[in-house]
Amino acid sequence: MTGTEPAPRRPARVPTDPYGIGPVGSWVAPILAFAGLLLVGWLTLRLMTGNLPVPPAGPPPSGEPGGEPGGGPGARTPAPSNVVVVDPRANVPGSIVYVKGGNVWIQSDTTVRQLTRSGRATNPSWSPDGRTVLYVETTEEHGVFPALGNPRRYALDVPTLMRIAADGSGAPEPIVDGRVAIGTYTWAAWIRQPVGAPDGTIAVVSDAPNPTQSNVVVQLVDADTGTLTRPDIPEESPFGHQDPAWRADGGELLFVRNSQERGNPRGAPEIWRWSPATGRSQALTGPGYLAPAFSRDGRWIAATRTTNQGTDVVVLDAVSGSEVFRVTDDGRSFSPVWSPAGDAIAFLHQRGGIIDLRLARLDGSGPTWRVREAINLTEASALEATSRPGWFISPGQLPIPATPPPSSGSGDRSPAGPSSSRP
C-alpha cells in the first residue's frame, strides 16, 4: 500500500486513547501507535460494552415473557429502524430521551417522536431547563496520519457536540467538533457523553484538542465559545474516564475512572466525584460500578453494578458510596436514570439480543424502597445500548424536595476511598 492509497476503515471508535500509548511528543514508532489503537480499542470495548449483558443460553429469566411466536427462547423481532413501539402502560410523567437507529427520540407517556433524522446521532441528554437536548453527531471524513513512516489515509468518524430545541423547532446548533490538525496531518478527537450543568457548563469525555497527548478524560465545554477545559482529575493511563453526571445543583460531578484490574479482562470501573468549587476529587466506590445518575435531591445515586453474572441496576448512598438497594437482579439491566420525581428508575434492558427501555416503580422511601412493579416502556425497539437515557419533568410537576442535596466533602478522606487534589 502506498501513502496515497485509501486505507481500510479503522476499527470502530471506542472511548479511549486512540493510540493506546499515552502522551506522545513526536511521531516516534507509528507502528506501535497503530498497534496500540487496535489493542486498547479492543480492551476498552470490553470495558465499555463488554460489561453489557450477553444473552445467556436457555429460556428468559423468570417473570419475563418467552419470545415471539415461532422463535427460540427469548427470541424477538426488532421493530424497524424508524419505529419505536411504546408499551401502553408507559404513563409516566415528563419526557425520556434516548437513541434508536442513530436518531434521538423523545417519549412522553405513550407517545414518541423523532427529534433528529441524520442517522448519526448518539449520547443525548436534557439541558437542566428541558428546553434543549445535547447530543453528539458524527460525520464521515478522511484523515491523514503517519504509519510505518508514511502518511496514510483513514476513514474517520468526526464528532460534533450539538444542541437542538426539544420541541424540534429550528436547526441543530453545533457547539464544538473533534477535527484535529497536527502539522500537515488530520485526525479526529473523541467527544462523547455530554451533560449540562445549570450554569451552562457542559461536561464531556474527550481527548481533544490533541489525541496524541491525551487520553479520553473528563473535560468542560463552554457552551458559548466551544472552549474545552481539562480539570485536574486523576486517571489511569490509557483508560481515562467515562459517564459524567452532574448533581442537579451543579455542585458535584460524578464520573467513572477506568483501570485495568489484574486477571479481569472486563476492567475495573470506579465511580468518582469531583467538586468544581474546590477542584478536589475522591473515589466514591470500589471497582465494579459505572453509569452513575443522581436523584434530584442529591441523596442517592442509581448506577450499573457489574459482576460475572452480568449487569444490574443498584442504588448507592451519595455520601458514603455504599450500595443500599438492588433494583434488578436479572444480569441484563444497565444505564439507569432517576425520575426527577424520585419515585421510579428507568434503565436499559437486554432480552433476546434487543435493547429496550424498562421502568421500576418504587414504593416507600430510601433506602428501604420496594419495587412495586417493573414494566417495559418500549417493546422490541432496539434502542442504542451505548446511549444512556435522560429524563426531564417540568418543575410544576415535581414534588418539593424534603431536604437539600447533602455535602459530600469531596476531597476529604472517608471510607469511600482515597482522595486527590490539585497541587
SVG drawing of the C-alpha trace seen along z (x, -y; Angstrom):
<svg xmlns="http://www.w3.org/2000/svg" viewBox="-52 -32 63 56">
<polyline fill="none" stroke="black" stroke-width="0.4" points="0.0,0.0 1.4,-3.4 0.8,-6.6 -1.8,-7.8 -4.0,-4.7 -7.1,-4.8 -6.6,-2.7 -9.3,-0.4 -11.7,-1.9 -10.0,-2.0 -11.5,0.1 -14.8,-1.1 -14.1,-4.1 -14.4,-3.4 -13.9,-5.9 -10.1,-5.6 -6.8,-6.9 -6.8,-6.3 -3.2,-5.2 -3.1,-3.3 0.4,-4.5 -0.5,-7.6 1.1,-11.1 3.2,-11.3 5.7,-14.1 6.7,-13.2 5.9,-10.8 8.1,-8.1 7.2,-4.4 4.0,-4.9 3.6,-1.2 3.4,-0.9 0.8,-3.6 -1.4,-1.8 -1.0,1.5 -1.9,-0.4 -5.0,-1.6 -6.1,1.9 -5.2,3.4 -6.6,0.7 -9.6,0.3 -10.3,3.9 -9.7,3.7 -11.8,0.7 -14.6,2.1 -14.6,4.9 -14.7,2.4 -17.3,0.1 -19.6,2.6 -18.3,5.9 -20.0,5.1 -23.3,5.1 -25.0,8.4 -24.7,11.2 -27.9,13.1 -27.4,16.4 -28.4,19.7 -31.8,21.1 -35.1,19.5 -35.5,15.9 -35.4,15.1 -38.3,15.9 -41.2,13.5 -40.3,12.4 -42.4,13.4 -40.9,16.0 -40.4,14.7 -42.1,14.0 -44.2,16.9 -42.2,19.3 -38.9,18.1 -36.5,19.7 -36.4,19.0 -36.2,15.2 -36.1,14.5 -37.7,11.3 -38.1,9.5 -36.9,5.8 -39.1,3.0 -38.0,1.2 -35.3,-1.5 -37.9,-4.3 -40.3,-2.8 -40.4,-2.8 -43.1,-0.6 -44.3,-2.1 -45.9,0.1 -49.4,-1.1 -48.6,-1.1 -45.9,-3.8 -47.9,-6.5 -45.0,-8.2 -44.7,-12.0 -42.3,-14.1 -40.3,-13.0 -37.5,-10.5 -34.8,-10.9 -32.9,-8.0 -31.4,-6.9 -32.7,-4.4 -31.3,-3.9 -28.8,-6.7 -31.5,-9.3 -32.7,-11.0 -36.2,-10.2 -38.4,-11.7 -41.0,-9.6 -43.8,-11.3 -46.3,-8.9 -47.4,-6.6 -46.4,-8.9 -43.0,-9.1 -41.5,-11.5 -38.2,-11.5 -36.1,-14.6 -33.2,-14.1 -33.0,-12.4 -29.4,-12.2 -28.9,-8.6 -25.6,-9.5 -26.7,-10.9 -25.7,-9.4 -25.4,-10.3 -28.4,-12.6 -29.1,-14.4 -31.5,-17.1 -30.4,-20.6 -31.3,-21.4 -34.3,-23.6 -35.6,-21.0 -35.6,-23.4 -32.9,-21.8 -31.2,-18.4 -27.5,-17.9 -26.1,-15.1 -23.2,-14.1 -23.4,-14.0 -20.7,-12.2 -19.8,-12.8 -17.6,-10.6 -14.5,-12.3 -11.0,-11.3 -7.9,-11.9 -4.2,-11.6 -1.9,-10.2 1.6,-8.6 2.1,-4.8 5.4,-3.0 6.9,-6.4 4.5,-7.2 1.2,-9.3 -1.8,-7.1 -5.4,-7.9 -8.1,-6.8 -11.8,-6.9 -12.8,-8.9 -16.0,-9.4 -15.7,-13.1 -17.9,-14.0 -19.6,-17.3 -21.3,-18.4 -24.7,-19.6 -27.7,-21.3 -31.3,-21.2 -34.5,-22.6 -36.5,-19.9 -39.7,-20.8 -37.8,-20.3 -38.0,-24.0 -35.0,-25.4 -31.9,-23.8 -29.5,-21.9 -26.7,-24.1 -23.0,-22.9 -21.0,-23.8 -17.6,-22.2 -16.3,-19.5 -13.5,-16.9 -11.5,-17.8 -7.8,-17.8 -5.0,-19.3 -1.4,-18.4 1.1,-19.9 0.1,-18.6 -1.8,-15.7 -5.6,-15.5 -7.3,-13.3 -10.3,-13.3 -10.7,-13.5 -13.3,-11.9 -16.3,-13.9 -18.8,-11.8 -21.5,-11.7 -22.3,-15.5 -24.2,-16.5 -25.1,-20.1 -24.9,-21.9 -27.3,-24.7 -24.6,-27.4 -24.3,-26.3 -21.1,-24.3 -21.2,-21.0 -19.1,-18.0 -17.9,-15.6 -15.3,-12.9 -12.7,-13.8 -9.1,-13.6 -9.3,-17.0 -7.5,-19.1 -4.6,-16.7 -5.3,-13.0 -1.6,-12.2 -1.1,-14.0 -4.2,-13.0 -6.4,-10.0 -10.2,-10.3 -10.9,-12.2 -13.5,-14.5 -13.4,-18.0 -15.6,-21.0 -17.1,-22.8 -18.1,-26.5 -21.4,-26.3 -21.0,-29.9 -17.4,-29.6 -16.9,-25.9 -13.7,-26.1 -12.7,-22.9 -11.0,-23.0 -9.5,-19.9 -9.9,-19.8 -7.1,-18.2 -8.7,-14.8 -6.7,-11.6 -6.7,-8.9 -5.0,-5.6 -3.5,-5.8 -4.6,-4.9 -8.0,-4.0 -9.3,-7.5 -12.8,-8.4 -16.5,-7.9 -20.1,-8.5 -20.0,-12.1 -23.2,-13.1 -24.0,-16.4 -25.8,-16.8 -29.0,-18.8 -27.5,-21.9 -24.2,-21.6 -22.2,-21.4 -20.7,-18.0 -19.8,-15.9 -19.7,-12.1 -17.6,-10.2 -16.2,-6.8 -12.4,-6.3 -11.3,-3.2 -8.4,-1.0 -7.2,2.5 -7.5,5.0 -5.1,7.9 -6.9,11.0 -10.1,9.2 -10.4,8.6 -13.6,6.6 -11.7,3.8 -12.3,2.2 -14.5,-0.9 -14.9,-3.0 -17.3,-5.9 -15.5,-9.1 -16.8,-12.6 -15.3,-16.0 -16.1,-19.3 -16.0,-22.4 -15.7,-24.7 -12.6,-23.1 -11.2,-21.2 -10.8,-18.1 -11.8,-14.6 -12.5,-11.5 -13.3,-7.8 -16.9,-7.1 -17.0,-3.3 -14.6,-0.4 -14.4,1.4 -17.5,2.7 -19.7,-0.4 -20.4,-2.7 -23.1,-4.8 -24.0,-6.9 -27.1,-9.1 -28.0,-11.4 -31.5,-11.5 -32.9,-15.1 -32.5,-15.6 -28.8,-14.5 -29.2,-11.9 -29.0,-8.8 -27.1,-7.6 -28.5,-5.0 -25.7,-3.0 -24.8,0.1 -23.3,2.9 -21.1,5.2 -20.4,8.8 -19.5,12.1 -23.3,12.7 -23.9,9.6 -25.1,6.1 -27.8,4.9 -29.2,1.5 -28.5,0.6 -28.8,-2.5 -25.9,-3.9 -25.7,-6.3 -24.5,-9.6 -22.3,-10.4 -20.7,-7.0 -21.0,-5.3 -22.3,-2.1 -24.8,0.0 -28.1,-0.3 -30.7,1.1 -30.8,3.6 -33.3,2.6 -32.8,5.5 -31.3,9.0 -31.6,10.3 -28.0,9.6 -29.3,7.7 -30.1,4.2 -27.8,1.1 -27.6,-2.7 -30.2,-3.9 -31.8,-7.3 -33.9,-8.6 -37.3,-10.0 -36.9,-13.6 -40.0,-12.9 -37.9,-10.4 -40.4,-7.5 -39.0,-5.5 -35.9,-4.5 -35.8,-3.9 -33.0,-1.8 -31.9,0.1 -32.6,3.8 -31.5,6.5 -33.6,9.5 -33.2,11.7 -30.4,9.5 -32.6,6.4 -32.3,3.3 -35.4,1.7 -36.3,-0.9 -37.7,0.5 -39.1,-1.2 -39.0,-0.2 -41.7,-2.0 -40.6,-2.5 -42.8,-2.5 -41.6,-3.9 -38.5,-6.0 -34.8,-5.3 -33.0,-3.2 -35.9,-0.8 -37.8,-1.1 -39.8,1.7 -40.1,2.2 -43.9,2.1 -43.7,3.1 -41.3,3.3 -42.7,2.6 -41.3,2.1 -41.6,-1.4 -40.7,-0.2 -41.2,3.2 -38.6,4.8 -37.5,1.4 -33.7,2.0 -32.5,-1.1 -28.8,-2.1 -27.1,-0.4 -24.2,-2.9 -26.5,-6.0 -27.9,-6.5 -31.5,-7.6 -32.3,-11.0 -35.5,-12.1 -37.0,-15.6 -40.1,-16.6 -41.1,-20.3 -40.8,-22.0 -44.5,-22.4 -45.0,-18.7 -42.3,-17.9 -42.7,-17.5 -40.8,-19.8 -37.6,-18.1 -37.7,-17.2 -34.0,-18.0 -31.3,-19.9 -28.6,-17.9 -26.0,-16.6 -22.5,-17.8 -20.1,-15.1 -17.0,-16.7 -15.3,-16.0 -11.5,-15.6 -11.8,-14.7 -10.8,-11.2 -13.7,-8.9 -14.5,-5.2 -15.5,-5.6 -11.9,-5.7 -8.7,-7.8 -8.8,-11.4 -6.6,-13.6 -6.5,-17.3 -4.8,-19.9 -1.2,-20.6"/>
</svg>
